[in-house]
Amino acid sequence: MTIPTDIYASNWFITLFCNDLPFDMTPSIIDVYLLEGNKGLLRVALGLLSLLQEDLLEMTAYEDLMVFMSHPSAREEIFKRVDQHSLLSKTSTFKITNNLLHQLERLH
């Protein structure tokens, strides 16, 4: 199953994840953005998806997955369980190059 990234990611990037992640993570996410720019935000998105991998794979119906990814209220309980340290540690495992960013920009 493929979910278009604009269903969920555009809101994540526009709000710097503040609408989805627990409020106490907001300063850390803003720090990542100020230090790394779009590379940092992409790393946070990949880290978040990586931490949610099990929950996402358990959703077998495409409709359930679409609702989960497109409605912040549908994922609120799961996002409350996201640990800030785990998320930020996970983000450092992704290497984002300028070339990759340029390729992604050309897609949109």
C-alpha positions, 0 to 999 in steps of 0.5 A: 500500500502506498499513501501519498506523502502530501496526505500527512507530510505537508501538515507536518512540515508546515506546522513543524510537527507541532499539531501532531507531536506532544507539546513538550517536543516543540522546542526540540523540533524547532531547534532541529529546524533552526540548526538543520533546516529542511534536512532536519525536518525530513529526518524528523519525518523519517524518524517518526515514520520509523517509530510508527512502523509497527503501528502502520503495518498492523493496519491492513485496510487501506481506508484505516491507514488513510484515515490515520495518516490524514487526520491528526485526531486519529493518530493522537493517542499513538503520537502521545506515546512517541518518546522525544529521546527515541525520536531524536536519536532515530533522526540521526540515523538518516543521511539527507544530502543536498542532492536528495533535497533537490530531487525531492523539490523537483518532484513537487 
